[in-house]
């Protein structure tokens, strides 16, 4: 859900940013949950083609920014791939100027997914507005032929599992 929200937020600003999503413990190829589909459709976002992916060293090496949902995800990344990438791994909440884990709605009801989507939307918007100015300038000034800033929104296992 966060990746779709981030991609839309960047597009609203006319930024050319590629967003990928993966989980630290995700199983490969699982579609988004019914509740995630419902909540994102209500927000005008189609995530029907989403399939879960497991985070790996190649994705981390590719990313310029990695936003995770919890301290557990950040710790897992630091343990599995110490020094294997240059991207800063931050909590999405920290990128947004606050602190705290994003609630995982996995196994919950539709209201849990709505609550998480609301939280993600607010955090993504704040994080996008607070991103460093050089990234902002690059994102808004690069032509389509130039390399694009990349963002990997990692460790969202909950968005890739069925309720």
PyMOL commands that place a pseudoatom at each C-alpha (Angstrom):
pseudoatom trace, name=CA, resn=UNK, resi=1, chain=A, elem=C, hetatm=0, pos=[0.000, 0.000, 0.000]
pseudoatom trace, name=CA, resn=UNK, resi=2, chain=A, elem=C, hetatm=0, pos=[2.808, 2.410, 0.847]
pseudoatom trace, name=CA, resn=UNK, resi=3, chain=A, elem=C, hetatm=0, pos=[4.503, 1.901, -2.518]
pseudoatom trace, name=CA, resn=UNK, resi=4, chain=A, elem=C, hetatm=0, pos=[1.319, 2.766, -4.409]
pseudoatom trace, name=CA, resn=UNK, resi=5, chain=A, elem=C, hetatm=0, pos=[0.776, 5.826, -2.242]
pseudoatom trace, name=CA, resn=UNK, resi=6, chain=A, elem=C, hetatm=0, pos=[4.389, 6.954, -2.737]
pseudoatom trace, name=CA, resn=UNK, resi=7, chain=A, elem=C, hetatm=0, pos=[4.277, 6.450, -6.509]
pseudoatom trace, name=CA, resn=UNK, resi=8, chain=A, elem=C, hetatm=0, pos=[1.097, 8.523, -6.717]
pseudoatom trace, name=CA, resn=UNK, resi=9, chain=A, elem=C, hetatm=0, pos=[2.520, 11.269, -4.485]
pseudoatom trace, name=CA, resn=UNK, resi=10, chain=A, elem=C, hetatm=0, pos=[5.634, 11.544, -6.654]
pseudoatom trace, name=CA, resn=UNK, resi=11, chain=A, elem=C, hetatm=0, pos=[3.533, 11.608, -9.834]
pseudoatom trace, name=CA, resn=UNK, resi=12, chain=A, elem=C, hetatm=0, pos=[1.379, 14.397, -8.394]
pseudoatom trace, name=CA, resn=UNK, resi=13, chain=A, elem=C, hetatm=0, pos=[4.540, 16.505, -8.189]
pseudoatom trace, name=CA, resn=UNK, resi=14, chain=A, elem=C, hetatm=0, pos=[5.592, 15.485, -11.686]
pseudoatom trace, name=CA, resn=UNK, resi=15, chain=A, elem=C, hetatm=0, pos=[8.620, 13.663, -10.273]
pseudoatom trace, name=CA, resn=UNK, resi=16, chain=A, elem=C, hetatm=0, pos=[10.177, 10.784, -12.147]
pseudoatom trace, name=CA, resn=UNK, resi=17, chain=A, elem=C, hetatm=0, pos=[10.761, 8.292, -9.347]
pseudoatom trace, name=CA, resn=UNK, resi=18, chain=A, elem=C, hetatm=0, pos=[10.753, 4.514, -9.523]
pseudoatom trace, name=CA, resn=UNK, resi=19, chain=A, elem=C, hetatm=0, pos=[9.272, 2.806, -6.472]
pseudoatom trace, name=CA, resn=UNK, resi=20, chain=A, elem=C, hetatm=0, pos=[9.678, -0.853, -5.614]
pseudoatom trace, name=CA, resn=UNK, resi=21, chain=A, elem=C, hetatm=0, pos=[8.399, -2.786, -2.631]
pseudoatom trace, name=CA, resn=UNK, resi=22, chain=A, elem=C, hetatm=0, pos=[9.653, -5.921, -0.905]
pseudoatom trace, name=CA, resn=UNK, resi=23, chain=A, elem=C, hetatm=0, pos=[9.387, -7.603, 2.443]
pseudoatom trace, name=CA, resn=UNK, resi=24, chain=A, elem=C, hetatm=0, pos=[12.090, -8.885, 4.732]
pseudoatom trace, name=CA, resn=UNK, resi=25, chain=A, elem=C, hetatm=0, pos=[10.090, -12.071, 5.332]
pseudoatom trace, name=CA, resn=UNK, resi=26, chain=A, elem=C, hetatm=0, pos=[7.762, -12.063, 2.317]
pseudoatom trace, name=CA, resn=UNK, resi=27, chain=A, elem=C, hetatm=0, pos=[6.978, -15.108, 0.258]
pseudoatom trace, name=CA, resn=UNK, resi=28, chain=A, elem=C, hetatm=0, pos=[7.482, -14.514, -3.467]
pseudoatom trace, name=CA, resn=UNK, resi=29, chain=A, elem=C, hetatm=0, pos=[4.540, -13.898, -5.769]
pseudoatom trace, name=CA, resn=UNK, resi=30, chain=A, elem=C, hetatm=0, pos=[1.642, -13.497, -3.338]
pseudoatom trace, name=CA, resn=UNK, resi=31, chain=A, elem=C, hetatm=0, pos=[-1.046, -11.053, -4.558]
pseudoatom trace, name=CA, resn=UNK, resi=32, chain=A, elem=C, hetatm=0, pos=[-2.195, -8.147, -2.427]
pseudoatom trace, name=CA, resn=UNK, resi=33, chain=A, elem=C, hetatm=0, pos=[-4.838, -9.085, 0.117]
pseudoatom trace, name=CA, resn=UNK, resi=34, chain=A, elem=C, hetatm=0, pos=[-8.504, -8.580, -0.592]
pseudoatom trace, name=CA, resn=UNK, resi=35, chain=A, elem=C, hetatm=0, pos=[-8.650, -5.899, 2.099]
pseudoatom trace, name=CA, resn=UNK, resi=36, chain=A, elem=C, hetatm=0, pos=[-5.595, -4.083, 0.678]
pseudoatom trace, name=CA, resn=UNK, resi=37, chain=A, elem=C, hetatm=0, pos=[-7.176, -4.159, -2.792]
pseudoatom trace, name=CA, resn=UNK, resi=38, chain=A, elem=C, hetatm=0, pos=[-10.447, -2.773, -1.419]
pseudoatom trace, name=CA, resn=UNK, resi=39, chain=A, elem=C, hetatm=0, pos=[-8.794, 0.021, 0.543]
pseudoatom trace, name=CA, resn=UNK, resi=40, chain=A, elem=C, hetatm=0, pos=[-6.490, 1.089, -2.275]
pseudoatom trace, name=CA, resn=UNK, resi=41, chain=A, elem=C, hetatm=0, pos=[-9.303, 0.957, -4.862]
pseudoatom trace, name=CA, resn=UNK, resi=42, chain=A, elem=C, hetatm=0, pos=[-11.310, 3.310, -2.648]
pseudoatom trace, name=CA, resn=UNK, resi=43, chain=A, elem=C, hetatm=0, pos=[-8.331, 5.689, -2.828]
pseudoatom trace, name=CA, resn=UNK, resi=44, chain=A, elem=C, hetatm=0, pos=[-8.231, 5.466, -6.618]
pseudoatom trace, name=CA, resn=UNK, resi=45, chain=A, elem=C, hetatm=0, pos=[-5.196, 3.177, -6.723]
pseudoatom trace, name=CA, resn=UNK, resi=46, chain=A, elem=C, hetatm=0, pos=[-5.078, -0.138, -8.555]
pseudoatom trace, name=CA, resn=UNK, resi=47, chain=A, elem=C, hetatm=0, pos=[-2.740, -2.647, -6.913]
pseudoatom trace, name=CA, resn=UNK, resi=48, chain=A, elem=C, hetatm=0, pos=[-4.288, -5.728, -8.554]
pseudoatom trace, name=CA, resn=UNK, resi=49, chain=A, elem=C, hetatm=0, pos=[-1.016, -6.533, -10.339]
pseudoatom trace, name=CA, resn=UNK, resi=50, chain=A, elem=C, hetatm=0, pos=[1.037, -6.380, -7.138]
pseudoatom trace, name=CA, resn=UNK, resi=51, chain=A, elem=C, hetatm=0, pos=[2.927, -9.534, -6.202]
pseudoatom trace, name=CA, resn=UNK, resi=52, chain=A, elem=C, hetatm=0, pos=[5.055, -9.846, -3.106]
pseudoatom trace, name=CA, resn=UNK, resi=53, chain=A, elem=C, hetatm=0, pos=[8.819, -9.928, -3.390]
pseudoatom trace, name=CA, resn=UNK, resi=54, chain=A, elem=C, hetatm=0, pos=[11.467, -10.780, -0.871]
pseudoatom trace, name=CA, resn=UNK, resi=55, chain=A, elem=C, hetatm=0, pos=[13.997, -8.053, -0.220]
pseudoatom trace, name=CA, resn=UNK, resi=56, chain=A, elem=C, hetatm=0, pos=[17.512, -8.898, -1.387]
pseudoatom trace, name=CA, resn=UNK, resi=57, chain=A, elem=C, hetatm=0, pos=[20.953, -7.326, -1.703]
pseudoatom trace, name=CA, resn=UNK, resi=58, chain=A, elem=C, hetatm=0, pos=[20.378, -6.376, -5.354]
pseudoatom trace, name=CA, resn=UNK, resi=59, chain=A, elem=C, hetatm=0, pos=[17.302, -4.324, -4.495]
pseudoatom trace, name=CA, resn=UNK, resi=60, chain=A, elem=C, hetatm=0, pos=[19.140, -2.618, -1.655]
pseudoatom trace, name=CA, resn=UNK, resi=61, chain=A, elem=C, hetatm=0, pos=[22.073, -1.828, -3.968]
pseudoatom trace, name=CA, resn=UNK, resi=62, chain=A, elem=C, hetatm=0, pos=[19.611, -0.416, -6.524]
pseudoatom trace, name=CA, resn=UNK, resi=63, chain=A, elem=C, hetatm=0, pos=[17.790, 1.873, -4.085]
pseudoatom trace, name=CA, resn=UNK, resi=64, chain=A, elem=C, hetatm=0, pos=[18.765, 5.409, -3.209]
pseudoatom trace, name=CA, resn=UNK, resi=65, chain=A, elem=C, hetatm=0, pos=[16.291, 5.504, -0.310]
pseudoatom trace, name=CA, resn=UNK, resi=66, chain=A, elem=C, hetatm=0, pos=[14.823, 2.674, 1.757]
pseudoatom trace, name=CA, resn=UNK, resi=67, chain=A, elem=C, hetatm=0, pos=[11.838, 3.323, 3.977]
pseudoatom trace, name=CA, resn=UNK, resi=68, chain=A, elem=C, hetatm=0, pos=[10.772, 0.530, 6.299]
pseudoatom trace, name=CA, resn=UNK, resi=69, chain=A, elem=C, hetatm=0, pos=[7.664, 0.130, 8.393]
pseudoatom trace, name=CA, resn=UNK, resi=70, chain=A, elem=C, hetatm=0, pos=[9.235, -1.043, 11.667]
pseudoatom trace, name=CA, resn=UNK, resi=71, chain=A, elem=C, hetatm=0, pos=[12.437, -1.152, 13.688]
pseudoatom trace, name=CA, resn=UNK, resi=72, chain=A, elem=C, hetatm=0, pos=[12.312, -4.940, 13.302]
pseudoatom trace, name=CA, resn=UNK, resi=73, chain=A, elem=C, hetatm=0, pos=[12.603, -4.536, 9.526]
pseudoatom trace, name=CA, resn=UNK, resi=74, chain=A, elem=C, hetatm=0, pos=[15.505, -2.101, 9.848]
pseudoatom trace, name=CA, resn=UNK, resi=75, chain=A, elem=C, hetatm=0, pos=[17.324, -4.453, 12.232]
pseudoatom trace, name=CA, resn=UNK, resi=76, chain=A, elem=C, hetatm=0, pos=[16.783, -7.411, 9.903]
pseudoatom trace, name=CA, resn=UNK, resi=77, chain=A, elem=C, hetatm=0, pos=[18.238, -5.468, 6.968]
pseudoatom trace, name=CA, resn=UNK, resi=78, chain=A, elem=C, hetatm=0, pos=[21.275, -4.366, 8.991]
pseudoatom trace, name=CA, resn=UNK, resi=79, chain=A, elem=C, hetatm=0, pos=[21.946, -7.956, 10.104]
pseudoatom trace, name=CA, resn=UNK, resi=80, chain=A, elem=C, hetatm=0, pos=[21.453, -9.628, 6.722]
pseudoatom trace, name=CA, resn=UNK, resi=81, chain=A, elem=C, hetatm=0, pos=[23.286, -7.120, 4.539]
pseudoatom trace, name=CA, resn=UNK, resi=82, chain=A, elem=C, hetatm=0, pos=[25.793, -5.146, 6.615]
pseudoatom trace, name=CA, resn=UNK, resi=83, chain=A, elem=C, hetatm=0, pos=[27.553, -2.612, 4.407]
pseudoatom trace, name=CA, resn=UNK, resi=84, chain=A, elem=C, hetatm=0, pos=[26.166, -4.098, 1.185]
pseudoatom trace, name=CA, resn=UNK, resi=85, chain=A, elem=C, hetatm=0, pos=[24.454, -0.908, 0.028]
pseudoatom trace, name=CA, resn=UNK, resi=86, chain=A, elem=C, hetatm=0, pos=[24.668, 2.881, 0.183]
pseudoatom trace, name=CA, resn=UNK, resi=87, chain=A, elem=C, hetatm=0, pos=[21.021, 3.727, 0.727]
pseudoatom trace, name=CA, resn=UNK, resi=88, chain=A, elem=C, hetatm=0, pos=[19.999, 4.984, 4.126]
pseudoatom trace, name=CA, resn=UNK, resi=89, chain=A, elem=C, hetatm=0, pos=[17.477, 2.680, 5.776]
pseudoatom trace, name=CA, resn=UNK, resi=90, chain=A, elem=C, hetatm=0, pos=[14.960, 4.725, 7.723]
pseudoatom trace, name=CA, resn=UNK, resi=91, chain=A, elem=C, hetatm=0, pos=[11.600, 4.202, 9.287]
pseudoatom trace, name=CA, resn=UNK, resi=92, chain=A, elem=C, hetatm=0, pos=[8.908, 5.774, 7.130]
pseudoatom trace, name=CA, resn=UNK, resi=93, chain=A, elem=C, hetatm=0, pos=[7.782, 7.626, 10.251]
pseudoatom trace, name=CA, resn=UNK, resi=94, chain=A, elem=C, hetatm=0, pos=[11.297, 9.078, 10.708]
pseudoatom trace, name=CA, resn=UNK, resi=95, chain=A, elem=C, hetatm=0, pos=[11.365, 10.229, 7.092]
pseudoatom trace, name=CA, resn=UNK, resi=96, chain=A, elem=C, hetatm=0, pos=[8.059, 11.945, 7.862]
pseudoatom trace, name=CA, resn=UNK, resi=97, chain=A, elem=C, hetatm=0, pos=[9.441, 13.689, 10.953]
pseudoatom trace, name=CA, resn=UNK, resi=98, chain=A, elem=C, hetatm=0, pos=[7.987, 11.507, 13.657]
pseudoatom trace, name=CA, resn=UNK, resi=99, chain=A, elem=C, hetatm=0, pos=[8.846, 8.164, 15.241]
pseudoatom trace, name=CA, resn=UNK, resi=100, chain=A, elem=C, hetatm=0, pos=[7.145, 4.814, 15.526]
pseudoatom trace, name=CA, resn=UNK, resi=101, chain=A, elem=C, hetatm=0, pos=[6.299, 1.641, 13.696]
pseudoatom trace, name=CA, resn=UNK, resi=102, chain=A, elem=C, hetatm=0, pos=[3.445, 1.443, 11.208]
pseudoatom trace, name=CA, resn=UNK, resi=103, chain=A, elem=C, hetatm=0, pos=[0.767, -0.974, 12.385]
pseudoatom trace, name=CA, resn=UNK, resi=104, chain=A, elem=C, hetatm=0, pos=[0.676, -4.192, 10.390]
pseudoatom trace, name=CA, resn=UNK, resi=105, chain=A, elem=C, hetatm=0, pos=[-2.928, -4.987, 9.417]
pseudoatom trace, name=CA, resn=UNK, resi=106, chain=A, elem=C, hetatm=0, pos=[-2.142, -8.585, 8.410]
pseudoatom trace, name=CA, resn=UNK, resi=107, chain=A, elem=C, hetatm=0, pos=[-4.833, -10.838, 9.792]
pseudoatom trace, name=CA, resn=UNK, resi=108, chain=A, elem=C, hetatm=0, pos=[-7.044, -7.906, 10.695]
pseudoatom trace, name=CA, resn=UNK, resi=109, chain=A, elem=C, hetatm=0, pos=[-10.300, -6.696, 9.269]
pseudoatom trace, name=CA, resn=UNK, resi=110, chain=A, elem=C, hetatm=0, pos=[-11.085, -4.074, 6.676]
pseudoatom trace, name=CA, resn=UNK, resi=111, chain=A, elem=C, hetatm=0, pos=[-11.091, -1.351, 9.342]
pseudoatom trace, name=CA, resn=UNK, resi=112, chain=A, elem=C, hetatm=0, pos=[-7.489, -2.279, 10.261]
pseudoatom trace, name=CA, resn=UNK, resi=113, chain=A, elem=C, hetatm=0, pos=[-6.439, -1.920, 6.626]
pseudoatom trace, name=CA, resn=UNK, resi=114, chain=A, elem=C, hetatm=0, pos=[-8.235, 1.428, 6.364]
pseudoatom trace, name=CA, resn=UNK, resi=115, chain=A, elem=C, hetatm=0, pos=[-6.501, 2.676, 9.500]
pseudoatom trace, name=CA, resn=UNK, resi=116, chain=A, elem=C, hetatm=0, pos=[-3.110, 1.565, 8.195]
pseudoatom trace, name=CA, resn=UNK, resi=117, chain=A, elem=C, hetatm=0, pos=[-3.771, 3.113, 4.777]
pseudoatom trace, name=CA, resn=UNK, resi=118, chain=A, elem=C, hetatm=0, pos=[-4.698, 6.405, 6.465]
pseudoatom trace, name=CA, resn=UNK, resi=119, chain=A, elem=C, hetatm=0, pos=[-1.489, 6.304, 8.495]
pseudoatom trace, name=CA, resn=UNK, resi=120, chain=A, elem=C, hetatm=0, pos=[0.605, 5.404, 5.450]
pseudoatom trace, name=CA, resn=UNK, resi=121, chain=A, elem=C, hetatm=0, pos=[-0.941, 8.168, 3.350]
pseudoatom trace, name=CA, resn=UNK, resi=122, chain=A, elem=C, hetatm=0, pos=[-0.145, 10.790, 5.986]
pseudoatom trace, name=CA, resn=UNK, resi=123, chain=A, elem=C, hetatm=0, pos=[3.403, 9.489, 6.506]
pseudoatom trace, name=CA, resn=UNK, resi=124, chain=A, elem=C, hetatm=0, pos=[4.161, 9.213, 2.784]
pseudoatom trace, name=CA, resn=UNK, resi=125, chain=A, elem=C, hetatm=0, pos=[2.913, 12.738, 2.179]
pseudoatom trace, name=CA, resn=UNK, resi=126, chain=A, elem=C, hetatm=0, pos=[4.993, 14.148, 5.046]
pseudoatom trace, name=CA, resn=UNK, resi=127, chain=A, elem=C, hetatm=0, pos=[8.082, 12.141, 4.060]
pseudoatom trace, name=CA, resn=UNK, resi=128, chain=A, elem=C, hetatm=0, pos=[7.774, 13.298, 0.456]
pseudoatom trace, name=CA, resn=UNK, resi=129, chain=A, elem=C, hetatm=0, pos=[7.546, 16.932, 1.538]
pseudoatom trace, name=CA, resn=UNK, resi=130, chain=A, elem=C, hetatm=0, pos=[10.548, 16.525, 3.879]
pseudoatom trace, name=CA, resn=UNK, resi=131, chain=A, elem=C, hetatm=0, pos=[12.875, 14.703, 1.482]
pseudoatom trace, name=CA, resn=UNK, resi=132, chain=A, elem=C, hetatm=0, pos=[16.285, 16.336, 1.062]
pseudoatom trace, name=CA, resn=UNK, resi=133, chain=A, elem=C, hetatm=0, pos=[16.353, 19.253, -1.357]
pseudoatom trace, name=CA, resn=UNK, resi=134, chain=A, elem=C, hetatm=0, pos=[18.950, 17.734, -3.731]
pseudoatom trace, name=CA, resn=UNK, resi=135, chain=A, elem=C, hetatm=0, pos=[16.655, 14.738, -4.233]
pseudoatom trace, name=CA, resn=UNK, resi=136, chain=A, elem=C, hetatm=0, pos=[13.757, 17.126, -4.733]
pseudoatom trace, name=CA, resn=UNK, resi=137, chain=A, elem=C, hetatm=0, pos=[15.645, 19.113, -7.371]
pseudoatom trace, name=CA, resn=UNK, resi=138, chain=A, elem=C, hetatm=0, pos=[16.766, 15.945, -9.156]
pseudoatom trace, name=CA, resn=UNK, resi=139, chain=A, elem=C, hetatm=0, pos=[13.298, 14.462, -9.058]
pseudoatom trace, name=CA, resn=UNK, resi=140, chain=A, elem=C, hetatm=0, pos=[11.677, 17.541, -10.543]
pseudoatom trace, name=CA, resn=UNK, resi=141, chain=A, elem=C, hetatm=0, pos=[14.385, 18.578, -13.044]
pseudoatom trace, name=CA, resn=UNK, resi=142, chain=A, elem=C, hetatm=0, pos=[15.531, 15.337, -14.641]
pseudoatom trace, name=CA, resn=UNK, resi=143, chain=A, elem=C, hetatm=0, pos=[14.228, 14.503, -18.083]
pseudoatom trace, name=CA, resn=UNK, resi=144, chain=A, elem=C, hetatm=0, pos=[12.790, 11.077, -18.835]
pseudoatom trace, name=CA, resn=UNK, resi=145, chain=A, elem=C, hetatm=0, pos=[16.057, 10.145, -20.575]
pseudoatom trace, name=CA, resn=UNK, resi=146, chain=A, elem=C, hetatm=0, pos=[18.121, 10.790, -17.448]
pseudoatom trace, name=CA, resn=UNK, resi=147, chain=A, elem=C, hetatm=0, pos=[18.612, 8.302, -14.611]
pseudoatom trace, name=CA, resn=UNK, resi=148, chain=A, elem=C, hetatm=0, pos=[15.738, 8.562, -12.173]
pseudoatom trace, name=CA, resn=UNK, resi=149, chain=A, elem=C, hetatm=0, pos=[15.898, 8.758, -8.402]
pseudoatom trace, name=CA, resn=UNK, resi=150, chain=A, elem=C, hetatm=0, pos=[14.902, 5.428, -6.946]
pseudoatom trace, name=CA, resn=UNK, resi=151, chain=A, elem=C, hetatm=0, pos=[13.001, 4.642, -3.805]
pseudoatom trace, name=CA, resn=UNK, resi=152, chain=A, elem=C, hetatm=0, pos=[12.550, 1.216, -2.358]
pseudoatom trace, name=CA, resn=UNK, resi=153, chain=A, elem=C, hetatm=0, pos=[9.797, 0.985, 0.167]
pseudoatom trace, name=CA, resn=UNK, resi=154, chain=A, elem=C, hetatm=0, pos=[10.863, -2.188, 1.895]
pseudoatom trace, name=CA, resn=UNK, resi=155, chain=A, elem=C, hetatm=0, pos=[9.532, -4.539, 4.484]
pseudoatom trace, name=CA, resn=UNK, resi=156, chain=A, elem=C, hetatm=0, pos=[5.847, -4.311, 3.826]
pseudoatom trace, name=CA, resn=UNK, resi=157, chain=A, elem=C, hetatm=0, pos=[5.050, -7.971, 4.284]
pseudoatom trace, name=CA, resn=UNK, resi=158, chain=A, elem=C, hetatm=0, pos=[1.551, -7.075, 5.451]
pseudoatom trace, name=CA, resn=UNK, resi=159, chain=A, elem=C, hetatm=0, pos=[0.573, -5.508, 2.112]
pseudoatom trace, name=CA, resn=UNK, resi=160, chain=A, elem=C, hetatm=0, pos=[1.442, -8.673, 0.241]
pseudoatom trace, name=CA, resn=UNK, resi=161, chain=A, elem=C, hetatm=0, pos=[-0.422, -11.248, 2.266]
pseudoatom trace, name=CA, resn=UNK, resi=162, chain=A, elem=C, hetatm=0, pos=[-4.037, -12.365, 2.169]
pseudoatom trace, name=CA, resn=UNK, resi=163, chain=A, elem=C, hetatm=0, pos=[-6.173, -11.491, 5.228]
for i in range(1, 163): cmd.bond("trace and resi %d" % i, "trace and resi %d" % (i + 1))
show_as sticks, trace
zoom trace
